[in-house]
Amino acid sequence: MFLPLRVARRYFFSKKKTQFINLISVISMLVVAVGTAALIIALSVFNGLEGVVRGLHHTFNPDLQITAIVGKSFKITDEMRQKIQKTTGVAQFSEVIEDNAVLNYKDEQMVVTIKGVSKNFTAQSRIDTALLEGKFRLEIDTIVGEDTIRRNFAVLGRGVQIKMGISVRNHLDHLQLWYPKRTRSMDKIMSSANAERNFTKKGILPAGIFSLEQHYDEKYVFVPLTFAEQLLEYEDLRTAIEVKVQNPADITEVQTRLRATLGKDFVVRTSDEQNVTLLRAIKIEKFFMYITLSFILAVASFNIFFALMMLVIEKQKDIAVLQSIGATGKTIGQIFFLEGAIIAFVGALVGLVVGTSVCVLQQMYGFVQMGAATMVVNAYPVKLQADDFFYTILTIIFITLLSSLLPAMKAAKLVGKDYL
């Protein structure tokens, strides 16, 4: 066995050390263990939160979204539809009209975001899995004699329902959606003696209530695409096209093909790119949490420095004995450096085991709850990632170098002095 490591190991397990030095060594290991566990747990929680955010937005957002680079809407043609459908990797697509409108119900009013979607929307979206009440149906064709009557329905966010007091069981009171006519400017509309005449109004019945996340629940109302066309006077204009890919693993390739097919007037975004600001914010918070905990761990690890310095003072006679049998200053320095490494890595190993165990138990049982304020998840989400272990171990190595180097150099300088 490597001589400095063997001696360092004997010092570590020795019962002949001063009791105070033993206490400082134990405290040092505990500090490293707690800091390591805290790093693993904190980083895993941020991973879990990022996963929840991705899942929520992926439930609402499509695999790929096509929008115009300039303006909020664009004209769709049969040629464009054919180009998208023939693109390799595209399973299907939905046309979308999205804009703000005024929702009136009984004596209540609020501004909502209406999202008109084509019939195949539910085939590529998982929003129906977030339904709390009713069904995700937007239109029904009823045959009356020789005529076909189309009934339109809306699916509302939970926040909209609560604020407006809407019941999906009430089939007598329609929701009224108002949108300013495109032929009038907003100033003329609001200054008119009878402003209501300057709005296009359409009634619709509620069919379902969804609850996904506050951002969506408090403003979104799903309606049929044809209903949105008539209300907003969009005709053949669309605000977006939502694409479902055949294989999620090929999403980047499909995105590249669509960009080449549609040209420079359109932008094609993945689900993550549609929410890039929020995901970037989570990553930044995770980074600063890592820096903060690493700094705390570095400050607390000064216990290792003090333990080694006192051990060097206590072992001066041992250093003289080792010198007499041929040990060099480099060898002596390596002994005390490895002593610090053993203290740090034993603490790190304990911390890794504890941190991993806490995360696994949280995943299995969810014993740390987020409270009743959230409807998204009941317990704190955690997700273990290999790169978190890598950066944590790298941090421990760096801290060990800082805390052990000076005592090792101090011990190496003692070579040549007579303590016998």
LUMVOMAR-229385 format. One record per residue (C-alpha): residue in three letters; x, y, z; residue number from 1. Coordinates in pm, 1 decimal, padded with zeros to 6 digits, always signed. Layout:
N
MIDREN   voti          x          y          z   lumro
MIDREN    ALA          X          Y          Z     NUM
...
***
This chain:
420
MIDREN   voti          x          y          z   lumro
MIDREN    MET   +00000.0   +00000.0   +00000.0       1
MIDREN    PHE   +00111.4   +00355.3   -00073.9       2
MIDREN    LEU   +00303.5   +00456.4   +00243.5       3
MIDREN    PRO   +00154.0   +00809.7   +00294.3       4
MIDREN    LEU   -00198.8   +00667.5   +00251.7       5
MIDREN    ARG   -00127.9   +00387.1   +00498.5       6
MIDREN    VAL   +00002.9   +00629.0   +00760.7       7
MIDREN    ALA   -00286.2   +00872.2   +00699.7       8
MIDREN    ARG   -00534.6   +00588.7   +00743.2       9
MIDREN    ARG   -00371.9   +00485.4   +01073.2      10
MIDREN    TYR   -00389.5   +00846.3   +01196.4      11
MIDREN    PHE   -00756.1   +00863.3   +01097.3      12
MIDREN    PHE   -00855.1   +00549.5   +01289.6      13
MIDREN    SER   -00607.4   +00600.7   +01573.9      14
MIDREN    LYS   -00751.9   +00623.5   +01926.4      15
MIDREN    LYS   -00437.6   +00789.1   +02058.5      16
MIDREN    LYS   -00518.0   +01129.1   +01915.2      17
MIDREN    THR   -00606.9   +01409.3   +02152.4      18
MIDREN    GLN   -00976.7   +01396.5   +02231.7      19
MIDREN    PHE   -01024.8   +01751.3   +02111.4      20
MIDREN    ILE   -00868.7   +01668.7   +01773.4      21
MIDREN    ASN   -01097.8   +01366.3   +01744.9      22
MIDREN    LEU   -01396.2   +01590.3   +01813.4      23
MIDREN    ILE   -01289.0   +01843.2   +01549.9      24
MIDREN    SER   -01236.3   +01560.6   +01296.7      25
MIDREN    VAL   -01584.6   +01421.7   +01364.1      26
MIDREN    ILE   -01735.9   +01769.7   +01334.7      27
MIDREN    SER   -01549.7   +01817.2   +01006.2      28
MIDREN    MET   -01691.1   +01495.0   +00865.6      29
MIDREN    LEU   -02042.2   +01587.5   +00978.3      30
MIDREN    VAL   -02014.4   +01933.5   +00820.0      31
MIDREN    VAL   -01906.6   +01781.8   +00489.1      32
MIDREN    ALA   -02180.6   +01517.9   +00513.6      33
MIDREN    VAL   -02454.4   +01772.8   +00583.3      34
MIDREN    GLY   -02329.0   +02005.9   +00310.6      35
MIDREN    THR   -02307.7   +01724.1   +00056.5      36
MIDREN    ALA   -02655.6   +01596.1   +00142.5      37
MIDREN    ALA   -02794.4   +01950.6   +00120.4      38
MIDREN    LEU   -02637.7   +01995.8   -00224.3      39
MIDREN    ILE   -02782.2   +01669.9   -00357.2      40
MIDREN    ILE   -03129.0   +01736.0   -00213.0      41
MIDREN    ALA   -03147.1   +02099.8   -00326.0      42
MIDREN    LEU   -03028.5   +02025.5   -00679.6      43
MIDREN    SER   -03267.1   +01729.2   -00703.2      44
MIDREN    VAL   -03561.0   +01948.1   -00596.8      45
MIDREN    PHE   -03479.7   +02197.2   -00872.0      46
MIDREN    ASN   -03458.0   +01906.9   -01118.6      47
MIDREN    GLY   -03798.8   +01792.0   -01002.4      48
MIDREN    LEU   -03949.9   +02140.2   -01032.9      49
MIDREN    GLU   -03807.9   +02171.2   -01382.2      50
MIDREN    GLY   -03962.4   +01836.3   -01472.3      51
MIDREN    VAL   -04301.8   +01945.1   -01336.2      52
MIDREN    VAL   -04287.8   +02270.1   -01533.7      53
MIDREN    ARG   -04192.3   +02083.7   -01850.2      54
MIDREN    GLY   -04475.3   +01836.5   -01797.2      55
MIDREN    LEU   -04735.0   +02106.2   -01732.8      56
MIDREN    HIS   -04640.9   +02309.8   -02036.4      57
MIDREN    HIS   -04604.7   +02003.2   -02256.1      58
MIDREN    THR   -04960.9   +01909.0   -02161.1      59
MIDREN    PHE   -05082.3   +02248.0   -02282.2      60
MIDREN    ASN   -04829.7   +02324.1   -02555.8      61
MIDREN    PRO   -04771.2   +02122.3   -02875.6      62
MIDREN    ASP   -04458.3   +01935.0   -02978.9      63
MIDREN    LEU   -04391.7   +02207.9   -03235.3      64
MIDREN    GLN   -04556.8   +02546.4   -03279.4      65
MIDREN    ILE   -04549.6   +02742.9   -03604.7      66
MIDREN    THR   -04599.6   +03119.7   -03580.6      67
MIDREN    ALA   -04528.3   +03423.1   -03799.0      68
MIDREN    ILE   -04205.6   +03611.4   -03741.9      69
MIDREN    VAL   -04380.5   +03945.1   -03804.5      70
MIDREN    GLY   -04726.9   +04014.4   -03664.9      71
MIDREN    LYS   -04953.2   +03800.3   -03450.8      72
MIDREN    SER   -05135.4   +03627.2   -03737.7      73
MIDREN    PHE   -05071.4   +03492.6   -04086.0      74
MIDREN    LYS   -05279.0   +03375.7   -04380.6      75
MIDREN    ILE   -05309.7   +03000.0   -04419.7      76
MIDREN    THR   -05354.3   +02836.2   -04757.7      77
MIDREN    ASP   -05423.0   +02483.7   -04882.8      78
MIDREN    GLU   -05069.6   +02476.7   -05020.6      79
MIDREN    MET   -04928.9   +02550.4   -04675.7      80
MIDREN    ARG   -05145.6   +02279.1   -04520.1      81
MIDREN    GLN   -05019.4   +02025.7   -04773.4      82
MIDREN    LYS   -04655.9   +02123.3   -04716.0      83
MIDREN    ILE   -04689.2   +02072.4   -04341.6      84
MIDREN    GLN   -04875.4   +01742.8   -04368.8      85
MIDREN    LYS   -04625.1   +01602.2   -04620.4      86
MIDREN    THR   -04325.7   +01690.4   -04405.8      87
MIDREN    THR   -04155.5   +01370.7   -04290.0      88
MIDREN    GLY   -04216.5   +01306.9   -03921.5      89
MIDREN    VAL   -04537.8   +01511.1   -03890.3      90
MIDREN    ALA   -04822.8   +01302.8   -03748.3      91
MIDREN    GLN   -05089.1   +01574.5   -03764.3      92
MIDREN    PHE   -05142.0   +01944.6   -03705.3      93
MIDREN    SER   -05409.0   +02175.3   -03566.7      94
MIDREN    GLU   -05490.7   +02530.6   -03669.9      95
MIDREN    VAL   -05517.1   +02782.7   -03387.5      96
MIDREN    ILE   -05666.6   +03128.0   -03343.9      97
MIDREN    GLU   -05575.2   +03288.1   -03012.4      98
MIDREN    ASP   -05661.5   +03637.8   -02893.0      99
MIDREN    ASN   -05806.0   +03828.5   -02598.2     100
MIDREN    ALA   -06180.5   +03887.4   -02566.8     101
MIDREN    VAL   -06431.2   +04000.1   -02305.3     102
MIDREN    LEU   -06629.9   +03724.6   -02134.8     103
MIDREN    ASN   -06973.7   +03817.7   -02001.1     104
MIDREN    TYR   -07177.4   +03584.8   -01780.7     105
MIDREN    LYS   -07481.3   +03709.7   -01593.7     106
MIDREN    ASP   -07355.0   +04020.1   -01412.1     107
MIDREN    GLU   -06982.9   +03937.5   -01431.8     108
MIDREN    GLN   -06719.2   +04043.0   -01686.9     109
MIDREN    MET   -06353.6   +03961.6   -01736.9     110
MIDREN    VAL   -06090.8   +03962.4   -02009.6     111
MIDREN    VAL   -05996.5   +03609.8   -02117.6     112
MIDREN    THR   -05777.0   +03452.1   -02381.8     113
MIDREN    ILE   -05986.1   +03251.9   -02623.1     114
MIDREN    LYS   -05812.6   +02972.1   -02807.9     115
MIDREN    GLY   -05997.8   +02850.0   -03113.6     116
MIDREN    VAL   -05877.4   +02506.5   -03218.9     117
MIDREN    SER   -05963.1   +02270.3   -03503.2     118
MIDREN    LYS   -06147.0   +01941.9   -03451.4     119
MIDREN    ASN   -05837.6   +01722.8   -03423.3     120
MIDREN    PHE   -05690.7   +01928.6   -03137.4     121
MIDREN    THR   -05769.0   +01668.8   -02869.3     122
MIDREN    ALA   -05590.9   +01401.7   -03073.8     123
MIDREN    GLN   -05254.5   +01576.8   -03030.2     124
MIDREN    SER   -05304.9   +01750.4   -02694.2     125
MIDREN    ARG   -05332.3   +01602.0   -02345.5     126
MIDREN    ILE   -05536.5   +01891.3   -02206.8     127
MIDREN    ASP   -05831.8   +01655.2   -02163.5     128
MIDREN    THR   -05633.3   +01475.2   -01891.9     129
MIDREN    ALA   -05653.7   +01795.7   -01683.3     130
MIDREN    LEU   -06035.3   +01806.5   -01685.2     131
MIDREN    LEU   -06199.2   +01851.6   -01346.2     132
MIDREN    GLU   -06557.8   +01860.3   -01462.1     133
MIDREN    GLY   -06753.9   +01789.7   -01779.3     134
MIDREN    LYS   -06601.5   +01684.3   -02112.0     135
MIDREN    PHE   -06355.8   +01833.9   -02355.9     136
MIDREN    ARG   -06601.9   +01881.6   -02641.9     137
MIDREN    LEU   -06619.8   +02194.3   -02852.1     138
MIDREN    GLU   -06896.8   +02127.2   -03103.0     139
MIDREN    ILE   -07178.6   +01883.4   -03174.5     140
MIDREN    ASP   -07374.3   +01848.4   -03499.0     141
MIDREN    THR   -07742.0   +01772.7   -03442.5     142
MIDREN    ILE   -07971.4   +01672.8   -03729.2     143
MIDREN    VAL   -08313.5   +01837.4   -03710.9     144
MIDREN    GLY   -08528.9   +01727.1   -04002.8     145
MIDREN    GLU   -08323.9   +01795.1   -04312.8     146
MIDREN    ASP   -08104.7   +02052.6   -04143.8     147
MIDREN    THR   -07785.0   +02007.4   -03946.4     148
MIDREN    ILE   -07751.3   +02237.2   -03648.6     149
MIDREN    ARG   -07406.2   +02289.1   -03497.9     150
MIDREN    ARG   -07387.8   +02361.2   -03127.3     151
MIDREN    ASN   -07070.5   +02523.0   -02998.3     152
MIDREN    PHE   -06922.0   +02460.0   -02655.2     153
MIDREN    ALA   -06637.9   +02608.9   -02452.3     154
MIDREN    VAL   -06390.6   +02451.2   -02208.3     155
MIDREN    LEU   -06282.8   +02691.4   -01934.3     156
MIDREN    GLY   -05995.6   +02720.4   -01693.7     157
MIDREN    ARG   -06074.5   +02662.8   -01327.1     158
MIDREN    GLY   -05981.2   +03020.6   -01239.7     159
MIDREN    VAL   -06220.3   +03162.0   -01499.8     160
MIDREN    GLN   -06500.5   +02940.1   -01370.0     161
MIDREN    ILE   -06449.6   +03047.6   -01008.5     162
MIDREN    LYS   -06428.4   +03418.5   -01085.1     163
MIDREN    MET   -06735.4   +03415.2   -01309.0     164
MIDREN    GLY   -06940.6   +03163.9   -01111.0     165
MIDREN    ILE   -06998.3   +02940.3   -01415.9     166
MIDREN    SER   -07165.6   +02598.4   -01394.7     167
MIDREN    VAL   -07133.0   +02343.8   -01674.5     168
MIDREN    ARG   -07468.6   +02200.7   -01566.8     169
MIDREN    ASN   -07645.9   +02526.6   -01646.2     170
MIDREN    HIS   -07764.9   +02496.7   -02008.0     171
MIDREN    LEU   -07988.8   +02802.7   -01993.1     172
MIDREN    ASP   -07738.4   +03085.4   -01941.7     173
MIDREN    HIS   -07492.1   +03120.6   -02230.5     174
MIDREN    LEU   -07146.0   +03268.0   -02203.7     175
MIDREN    GLN   -07120.0   +03586.3   -02405.8     176
MIDREN    LEU   -06787.9   +03660.0   -02576.2     177
MIDREN    TRP   -06729.8   +04012.3   -02705.5     178
MIDREN    TYR   -06459.1   +04124.1   -02946.2     179
MIDREN    PRO   -06416.5   +04472.1   -03101.3     180
MIDREN    LYS   -06507.0   +04486.3   -03467.9     181
MIDREN    ARG   -06202.4   +04505.6   -03692.5     182
MIDREN    THR   -06347.4   +04799.1   -03888.2     183
MIDREN    ARG   -06331.2   +05030.8   -03586.5     184
MIDREN    SER   -06035.2   +05159.6   -03389.9     185
MIDREN    MET   -06036.9   +05107.8   -03012.9     186
MIDREN    ASP   -06060.7   +05485.6   -02951.7     187
MIDREN    LYS   -06375.4   +05510.6   -03163.4     188
MIDREN    ILE   -06524.7   +05204.0   -02998.4     189
MIDREN    MET   -06481.8   +05337.5   -02644.7     190
MIDREN    SER   -06589.0   +05693.5   -02731.6     191
MIDREN    SER   -06907.6   +05582.3   -02904.7     192
MIDREN    ALA   -07239.1   +05660.4   -02730.3     193
MIDREN    ASN   -07339.0   +05297.5   -02762.7     194
MIDREN    ALA   -07009.0   +05110.6   -02742.2     195
MIDREN    GLU   -07176.9   +04768.4   -02744.1     196
MIDREN    ARG   -07267.5   +04809.9   -03111.2     197
MIDREN    ASN   -06898.9   +04818.2   -03198.0     198
MIDREN    PHE   -06839.2   +04468.2   -03058.6     199
MIDREN    THR   -06901.5   +04134.4   -03224.1     200
MIDREN    LYS   -07091.7   +03915.1   -02975.0     201
MIDREN    LYS   -07140.9   +03541.2   -02976.6     202
MIDREN    GLY   -07294.9   +03306.7   -02722.8     203
MIDREN    ILE   -07159.5   +02965.9   -02626.4     204
MIDREN    LEU   -07233.7   +02700.8   -02363.7     205
MIDREN    PRO   -06971.7   +02569.9   -02115.5     206
MIDREN    ALA   -06891.6   +02199.4   -02154.8     207
MIDREN    GLY   -06593.5   +02138.2   -01926.6     208
MIDREN    ILE   -06354.2   +02280.6   -01668.7     209
MIDREN    PHE   -05980.9   +02213.5   -01672.2     210
MIDREN    SER   -05718.7   +02280.4   -01408.7     211
MIDREN    LEU   -05355.2   +02271.5   -01507.8     212
MIDREN    GLU   -05162.1   +02566.5   -01371.8     213
MIDREN    GLN   -05257.9   +02913.9   -01251.8     214
MIDREN    HIS   -05118.9   +03085.0   -01561.1     215
MIDREN    TYR   -05357.5   +02885.0   -01781.4     216
MIDREN    ASP   -05648.0   +02833.7   -01542.0     217
MIDREN    GLU   -05713.2   +03202.5   -01487.9     218
MIDREN    LYS   -05736.8   +03317.1   -01848.5     219
MIDREN    TYR   -05787.0   +03043.0   -02111.2     220
MIDREN    VAL   -06116.2   +02950.3   -02278.6     221
MIDREN    PHE   -06110.3   +02685.4   -02553.6     222
MIDREN    VAL   -06363.6   +02729.7   -02833.6     223
MIDREN    PRO   -06412.6   +02576.5   -03181.9     224
MIDREN    LEU   -06198.2   +02721.2   -03460.0     225
MIDREN    THR   -06502.0   +02826.5   -03665.5     226
MIDREN    PHE   -06648.5   +03005.8   -03362.5     227
MIDREN    ALA   -06323.0   +03201.1   -03315.5     228
MIDREN    GLU   -06313.4   +03282.8   -03688.8     229
MIDREN    GLN   -06657.3   +03442.8   -03673.3     230
MIDREN    LEU   -06607.2   +03619.9   -03341.0     231
MIDREN    LEU   -06266.3   +03765.7   -03428.2     232
MIDREN    GLU   -06340.0   +03807.9   -03800.7     233
MIDREN    TYR   -06019.9   +03622.2   -03882.8     234
MIDREN    GLU   -06150.3   +03430.2   -04187.5     235
MIDREN    ASP   -05842.0   +03250.3   -04323.9     236
MIDREN    LEU   -05601.5   +03405.8   -04071.3     237
MIDREN    ARG   -05435.1   +03196.5   -03801.6     238
MIDREN    THR   -05216.9   +03286.7   -03505.1     239
MIDREN    ALA   -05040.8   +02949.7   -03487.3     240
MIDREN    ILE   -05025.6   +02595.2   -03618.1     241
MIDREN    GLU   -04960.9   +02325.3   -03359.8     242
MIDREN    VAL   -04783.1   +02014.4   -03482.9     243
MIDREN    LYS   -04763.8   +01667.8   -03334.0     244
MIDREN    VAL   -04461.9   +01462.4   -03439.9     245
MIDREN    GLN   -04468.4   +01088.9   -03498.3     246
MIDREN    ASN   -04163.8   +01018.4   -03282.6     247
MIDREN    PRO   -04068.5   +01265.0   -03003.3     248
MIDREN    ALA   -03706.1   +01155.2   -03039.7     249
MIDREN    ASP   -03701.8   +01305.4   -03391.8     250
MIDREN    ILE   -03847.0   +01642.2   -03292.8     251
MIDREN    THR   -03529.9   +01836.5   -03378.8     252
MIDREN    GLU   -03512.7   +01684.0   -03726.6     253
MIDREN    VAL   -03881.6   +01757.6   -03789.7     254
MIDREN    GLN   -03830.9   +02114.4   -03668.2     255
MIDREN    THR   -03544.3   +02159.8   -03917.0     256
MIDREN    ARG   -03752.1   +02019.5   -04203.9     257
MIDREN    LEU   -04046.1   +02248.3   -04126.7     258
MIDREN    ARG   -03820.0   +02552.8   -04112.8     259
MIDREN    ALA   -03679.7   +02465.1   -04454.3     260
MIDREN    THR   -04028.1   +02397.6   -04595.3     261
MIDREN    LEU   -04203.2   +02709.7   -04465.1     262
MIDREN    GLY   -03922.8   +02957.2   -04522.8     263
MIDREN    LYS   -03794.0   +03258.8   -04336.6     264
MIDREN    ASP   -04136.3   +03414.5   -04268.4     265
MIDREN    PHE   -04218.8   +03156.3   -04000.3     266
MIDREN    VAL   -04061.9   +03043.3   -03674.2     267
MIDREN    VAL   -04090.1   +02684.7   -03551.0     268
MIDREN    ARG   -04048.7   +02632.0   -03175.8     269
MIDREN    THR   -04030.9   +02319.2   -02963.3     270
MIDREN    SER   -04224.3   +02291.9   -02637.6     271
MIDREN    ASP   -03917.0   +02398.4   -02436.7     272
MIDREN    GLU   -03852.0   +02694.1   -02666.9     273
MIDREN    GLN   -04209.8   +02812.2   -02616.5     274
MIDREN    ASN   -04131.3   +02844.1   -02243.5     275
MIDREN    VAL   -03761.6   +02922.6   -02264.6     276
MIDREN    THR   -03778.3   +03218.3   -02021.0     277
MIDREN    LEU   -03930.3   +03015.1   -01737.9     278
MIDREN    LEU   -03697.7   +02718.5   -01787.1     279
MIDREN    ARG   -03395.7   +02949.0   -01800.7     280
MIDREN    ALA   -03505.8   +03112.5   -01475.1     281
MIDREN    ILE   -03522.1   +02771.5   -01303.6     282
MIDREN    LYS   -03172.2   +02682.8   -01428.1     283
MIDREN    ILE   -03034.0   +03016.3   -01305.3     284
MIDREN    GLU   -03191.6   +02965.5   -00962.1     285
MIDREN    LYS   -03046.3   +02614.4   -00949.4     286
MIDREN    PHE   -02700.3   +02749.0   -01036.6     287
MIDREN    PHE   -02710.8   +03016.0   -00766.5     288
MIDREN    MET   -02834.9   +02759.2   -00513.9     289
MIDREN    TYR   -02534.7   +02541.6   -00603.8     290
MIDREN    ILE   -02296.3   +02837.3   -00564.1     291
MIDREN    THR   -02450.6   +02938.7   -00228.9     292
MIDREN    LEU   -02439.7   +02590.6   -00076.4     293
MIDREN    SER   -02087.3   +02533.3   -00210.0     294
MIDREN    PHE   -01971.4   +02858.0   -00049.2     295
MIDREN    ILE   -02131.0   +02760.2   +00282.7     296
MIDREN    LEU   -01966.9   +02418.1   +00258.2     297
MIDREN    ALA   -01628.2   +02580.1   +00185.0     298
MIDREN    VAL   -01655.7   +02810.6   +00487.5     299
MIDREN    ALA   -01769.7   +02529.7   +00715.8     300
MIDREN    SER   -01489.9   +02300.4   +00598.2     301
MIDREN    PHE   -01234.6   +02518.0   +00777.4     302
MIDREN    ASN   -01285.0   +02261.6   +01053.9     303
MIDREN    ILE   -01074.3   +02027.3   +00840.5     304
MIDREN    PHE   -00802.0   +02290.8   +00825.8     305
MIDREN    PHE   -00795.3   +02336.1   +01205.8     306
MIDREN    ALA   -00807.2   +01960.5   +01269.9     307
MIDREN    LEU   -00508.5   +01903.3   +01041.8     308
MIDREN    MET   -00309.3   +02191.0   +01187.0     309
MIDREN    MET   -00356.3   +02056.0   +01539.2     310
MIDREN    LEU   -00272.1   +01704.8   +01419.6     311
MIDREN    VAL   +00052.5   +01833.2   +01266.2     312
MIDREN    ILE   +00145.5   +01992.3   +01600.3     313
MIDREN    GLU   +00059.9   +01672.6   +01789.8     314
MIDREN    LYS   +00252.2   +01444.7   +01550.4     315
MIDREN    GLN   +00580.9   +01638.2   +01542.3     316
MIDREN    LYS   +00770.6   +01352.5   +01705.2     317
MIDREN    ASP   +00618.9   +01104.9   +01458.2     318
MIDREN    ILE   +00739.1   +01328.8   +01177.4     319
MIDREN    ALA   +01093.7   +01314.5   +01319.5     320
MIDREN    VAL   +01076.0   +00932.6   +01340.0     321
MIDREN    LEU   +00954.5   +00908.0   +00979.7     322
MIDREN    GLN   +01233.9   +01141.5   +00876.0     323
MIDREN    SER   +01491.7   +00920.9   +01051.1     324
MIDREN    ILE   +01384.9   +00619.9   +00843.2     325
MIDREN    GLY   +01412.9   +00814.8   +00517.4     326
MIDREN    ALA   +01081.6   +00996.4   +00472.2     327
MIDREN    THR   +01115.7   +01318.9   +00273.8     328
MIDREN    GLY   +00926.2   +01645.1   +00317.7     329
MIDREN    LYS   +00709.6   +01549.7   +00019.6     330
MIDREN    THR   +00612.9   +01220.7   +00183.9     331
MIDREN    ILE   +00524.6   +01391.6   +00512.5     332
MIDREN    GLY   +00314.3   +01649.0   +00328.1     333
MIDREN    GLN   +00130.5   +01373.3   +00140.2     334
MIDREN    ILE   +00043.1   +01201.1   +00469.6     335
MIDREN    PHE   -00138.9   +01501.7   +00611.9     336
MIDREN    PHE   -00291.3   +01595.7   +00278.6     337
MIDREN    LEU   -00438.9   +01244.7   +00250.2     338
MIDREN    GLU   -00557.4   +01269.3   +00610.6     339
MIDREN    GLY   -00765.7   +01570.9   +00511.3     340
MIDREN    ALA   -00884.0   +01387.7   +00200.6     341
MIDREN    ILE   -01000.4   +01090.9   +00409.1     342
MIDREN    ILE   -01195.0   +01318.1   +00645.4     343
MIDREN    ALA   -01358.0   +01498.7   +00351.5     344
MIDREN    PHE   -01439.7   +01192.2   +00143.5     345
MIDREN    VAL   -01580.7   +00991.2   +00433.5     346
MIDREN    GLY   -01807.3   +01285.7   +00510.0     347
MIDREN    ALA   -01891.9   +01322.0   +00139.4     348
MIDREN    LEU   -01975.5   +00951.4   +00111.8     349
MIDREN    VAL   -02207.9   +00971.4   +00411.6     350
MIDREN    GLY   -02367.0   +01286.7   +00267.1     351
MIDREN    LEU   -02419.5   +01125.1   -00073.2     352
MIDREN    VAL   -02586.8   +00822.7   +00084.6     353
MIDREN    VAL   -02808.4   +01037.3   +00309.4     354
MIDREN    GLY   -02899.3   +01283.1   +00030.9     355
MIDREN    THR   -02977.3   +01005.9   -00215.5     356
MIDREN    SER   -03183.3   +00817.3   +00042.1     357
MIDREN    VAL   -03388.2   +01126.6   +00127.4     358
MIDREN    CYS   -03457.5   +01191.0   -00241.6     359
MIDREN    VAL   -03556.2   +00829.3   -00308.4     360
MIDREN    LEU   -03789.7   +00825.9   -00006.1     361
MIDREN    GLN   -03942.2   +01155.6   -00119.9     362
MIDREN    GLN   -04001.7   +01008.8   -00465.2     363
MIDREN    MET   -04164.2   +00699.1   -00319.3     364
MIDREN    TYR   -04369.6   +00843.6   -00034.6     365
MIDREN    GLY   -04375.3   +01223.5   -00078.3     366
MIDREN    PHE   -04345.0   +01285.9   +00295.9     367
MIDREN    VAL   -04254.4   +01656.7   +00247.3     368
MIDREN    GLN   -04575.9   +01821.5   +00127.8     369
MIDREN    MET   -04605.7   +02151.3   -00059.0     370
MIDREN    GLY   -04927.3   +02242.8   +00121.5     371
MIDREN    ALA   -05282.0   +02302.8   +00008.7     372
MIDREN    ALA   -05195.1   +02622.1   -00178.4     373
MIDREN    THR   -05096.9   +02433.0   -00489.9     374
MIDREN    MET   -05308.6   +02207.7   -00711.0     375
MIDREN    VAL   -05022.3   +02100.5   -00936.4     376
MIDREN    VAL   -04838.4   +01852.4   -00713.4     377
MIDREN    ASN   -04898.0   +01753.5   -00351.6     378
MIDREN    ALA   -04537.0   +01681.1   -00252.7     379
MIDREN    TYR   -04208.0   +01840.7   -00345.3     380
MIDREN    PRO   -04089.1   +01680.1   -00670.6     381
MIDREN    VAL   -03733.0   +01547.9   -00678.4     382
MIDREN    LYS   -03524.1   +01400.0   -00955.9     383
MIDREN    LEU   -03173.0   +01260.1   -00917.1     384
MIDREN    GLN   -02930.3   +01336.1   -01200.6     385
MIDREN    ALA   -02580.8   +01201.9   -01256.4     386
MIDREN    ASP   -02431.9   +01544.0   -01333.4     387
MIDREN    ASP   -02539.2   +01670.5   -00989.4     388
MIDREN    PHE   -02331.0   +01394.4   -00827.3     389
MIDREN    PHE   -02038.3   +01481.8   -01054.0     390
MIDREN    TYR   -02040.7   +01853.2   -00967.0     391
MIDREN    THR   -02093.6   +01780.0   -00597.3     392
MIDREN    ILE   -01792.8   +01545.4   -00586.5     393
MIDREN    LEU   -01590.1   +01800.9   -00784.9     394
MIDREN    THR   -01682.0   +02064.8   -00524.6     395
MIDREN    ILE   -01572.9   +01837.1   -00240.3     396
MIDREN    ILE   -01238.7   +01770.3   -00412.5     397
MIDREN    PHE   -01178.2   +02143.4   -00456.2     398
MIDREN    ILE   -01267.8   +02217.0   -00093.6     399
MIDREN    THR   -01038.9   +01936.6   +00023.1     400
MIDREN    LEU   -00750.6   +02083.8   -00175.2     401
MIDREN    LEU   -00805.1   +02424.0   -00017.4     402
MIDREN    SER   -00840.3   +02299.4   +00339.8     403
MIDREN    SER   -00562.8   +02037.2   +00334.3     404
MIDREN    LEU   -00290.2   +02203.6   +00130.8     405
MIDREN    LEU   -00160.8   +02450.7   +00390.8     406
MIDREN    PRO   -00138.4   +02198.7   +00680.1     407
MIDREN    ALA   +00039.2   +01954.0   +00446.1     408
MIDREN    MET   +00291.7   +02221.8   +00348.9     409
MIDREN    LYS   +00336.8   +02308.2   +00716.6     410
MIDREN    ALA   +00410.6   +01942.4   +00797.6     411
MIDREN    ALA   +00656.5   +01913.5   +00508.0     412
MIDREN    LYS   +00855.0   +02212.8   +00640.1     413
MIDREN    LEU   +00903.8   +02034.2   +00974.5     414
MIDREN    VAL   +01134.9   +01783.0   +00811.0     415
MIDREN    GLY   +01488.8   +01851.6   +00925.5     416
MIDREN    LYS   +01392.1   +01972.1   +01273.4     417
MIDREN    ASP   +01484.1   +01764.0   +01576.8     418
MIDREN    TYR   +01188.2   +01678.4   +01804.8     419
MIDREN    LEU   +01331.9   +01365.5   +01965.5     420
***
